[in-house]
Amino acid sequence: MATYEALYGRKCKSPLYWDEVGECRLLGPELIQIAADKISMIRAHLLAAQSRQQSYANSHREVTFNIGEYAFLRVSPMKGVFRFGRKGKLSPRFIGPFEVKENLTYKEYPVEITDRREKALRTKTISLVSVLWNNHGVEEST
């Protein structure tokens, strides 16, 4: 329900038809008590919804894997870099599955420099170098 309807128990009317014949106004402590009860009800519903959403979000946060299980890796390709053979909407969000091993690191080392350019700024020039890495192809050089 709308906030106005929750507080006052009726739907909000436009200013043209604000006072209708037969409508009585509640004044005094009764109106304040009714409004306070409605506000406490709204706060209770908001807290319940907040805790429900928090439990949904927390169920995905701390995921642990054991050695020997399989997991997918999330891929977020950089703009302008072609990774995994596709680009745009059809690029995969996850790759794998990969087996979880004890040592989750591997060493990258440069194989060769594939391209060299110089970018001229106002006061200086910057050397840009494209490096081919050992576990990647030519199209994935950085």
C-alpha positions as CSV (number, residue, x, y, z in Angstrom):
1,M,0.0,0.0,0.0
2,A,1.1,3.6,-0.4
3,T,2.6,5.5,2.5
4,Y,-0.4,7.9,2.6
5,E,-2.8,5.0,2.7
6,A,-0.9,3.3,5.5
7,L,-0.8,6.4,7.6
8,Y,-4.3,7.6,7.2
9,G,-6.3,4.4,6.3
10,R,-7.7,5.7,3.0
11,K,-6.4,6.4,-0.5
12,C,-5.0,9.9,-1.3
13,K,-7.4,12.1,-3.1
14,S,-6.6,15.0,-5.4
15,P,-6.8,18.5,-4.0
16,L,-9.9,19.2,-6.1
17,Y,-12.0,16.7,-4.1
18,W,-10.2,17.0,-0.8
19,D,-13.2,17.6,1.4
20,E,-16.2,15.5,0.5
21,V,-19.6,15.7,2.0
22,G,-19.9,13.3,5.0
23,E,-16.2,13.0,5.6
24,C,-15.2,13.7,9.2
25,R,-11.8,14.6,10.4
26,L,-9.9,12.9,13.2
27,L,-8.2,15.4,15.5
28,G,-6.4,15.1,18.7
29,P,-4.5,12.2,20.4
30,E,-6.5,9.5,18.5
31,L,-4.9,10.6,15.2
32,I,-1.5,10.7,16.7
33,Q,-1.9,7.2,18.2
34,I,-3.2,5.7,14.9
35,A,-0.3,7.3,13.0
36,A,2.3,6.0,15.5
37,D,0.8,2.5,15.3
38,K,1.0,2.6,11.5
39,I,4.6,3.8,11.5
40,S,5.6,1.0,13.9
41,M,3.9,-1.5,11.6
42,I,5.7,-0.1,8.6
43,R,9.0,-0.2,10.4
44,A,8.5,-3.9,11.4
45,H,7.6,-4.8,7.8
46,L,10.7,-3.0,6.5
47,L,13.0,-4.7,9.0
48,A,11.5,-8.1,8.1
49,A,12.1,-7.4,4.4
50,Q,15.6,-6.1,5.1
51,S,16.6,-9.2,7.0
52,R,15.1,-11.5,4.3
53,Q,17.1,-9.7,1.6
54,Q,20.3,-9.9,3.8
55,S,19.9,-13.6,4.2
56,Y,19.5,-14.0,0.4
57,A,22.6,-12.0,-0.2
58,N,24.7,-13.6,2.5
59,S,24.0,-17.1,1.2
60,H,26.2,-16.3,-1.9
61,R,29.0,-14.4,-0.2
62,E,31.3,-16.9,1.6
63,V,31.7,-19.9,-0.7
64,T,34.4,-22.3,0.2
65,F,35.7,-25.1,-2.0
66,N,37.5,-28.3,-1.0
67,I,40.4,-29.8,-2.9
68,G,39.2,-32.0,-5.7
69,E,35.9,-30.1,-6.3
70,Y,35.1,-28.4,-9.6
71,A,34.4,-24.7,-9.9
72,F,33.6,-22.2,-12.6
73,L,35.7,-19.0,-12.9
74,R,33.9,-15.7,-13.4
75,V,35.3,-13.7,-16.4
76,S,35.1,-10.0,-16.8
77,P,37.0,-9.1,-20.0
78,M,38.4,-5.6,-20.3
79,K,37.1,-3.3,-23.0
80,G,39.0,-3.7,-26.2
81,V,40.7,-6.9,-25.2
82,F,39.5,-10.0,-27.0
83,R,39.5,-12.9,-24.6
84,F,38.1,-16.4,-24.9
85,G,37.2,-16.0,-28.6
86,R,34.1,-13.9,-28.3
87,K,33.1,-10.4,-27.6
88,G,30.1,-8.4,-26.6
89,K,26.9,-10.0,-25.4
90,L,27.9,-13.4,-26.5
91,S,31.1,-13.5,-24.4
92,P,31.0,-16.1,-21.7
93,R,30.4,-14.9,-18.1
94,F,32.0,-18.0,-16.6
95,I,34.7,-20.4,-17.9
96,G,35.5,-23.9,-16.7
97,P,34.9,-26.1,-14.8
98,F,38.3,-26.2,-13.3
99,E,39.5,-28.6,-10.5
100,V,40.4,-26.9,-7.2
101,K,44.1,-27.8,-6.4
102,E,46.3,-27.2,-3.4
103,N,48.4,-24.5,-5.0
104,L,46.1,-22.0,-6.8
105,T,48.9,-19.9,-8.2
106,Y,50.9,-20.2,-11.4
107,K,53.8,-18.1,-12.7
108,E,53.5,-15.8,-15.7
109,Y,56.6,-14.7,-17.4
110,P,57.0,-12.7,-20.6
111,V,58.1,-14.5,-23.7
112,E,58.7,-11.7,-26.2
113,I,57.8,-8.1,-27.0
114,T,55.4,-8.1,-29.9
115,D,54.8,-4.4,-30.5
116,R,56.4,-1.1,-29.4
117,R,54.9,2.4,-29.8
118,E,55.5,5.8,-28.4
119,K,52.6,8.1,-27.3
120,A,53.4,11.8,-27.4
121,L,51.8,14.0,-24.7
122,R,52.2,17.7,-24.4
123,T,55.5,17.7,-22.5
124,K,56.7,14.1,-22.7
125,T,56.5,10.8,-24.6
126,I,55.5,7.5,-23.2
127,S,56.7,4.2,-24.5
128,L,54.0,1.6,-24.9
129,V,55.1,-2.1,-25.2
130,S,52.9,-5.1,-26.0
131,V,54.1,-8.2,-24.2
132,L,53.4,-11.8,-25.1
133,W,53.0,-14.0,-22.0
134,N,53.8,-17.7,-21.6
135,N,50.2,-19.1,-21.0
136,H,48.4,-16.8,-23.6
137,G,48.2,-16.4,-27.3
138,V,49.2,-13.5,-29.5
139,E,45.7,-11.9,-29.4
140,E,45.9,-11.8,-25.6
141,S,49.1,-9.9,-25.3
142,T,49.1,-6.9,-23.0
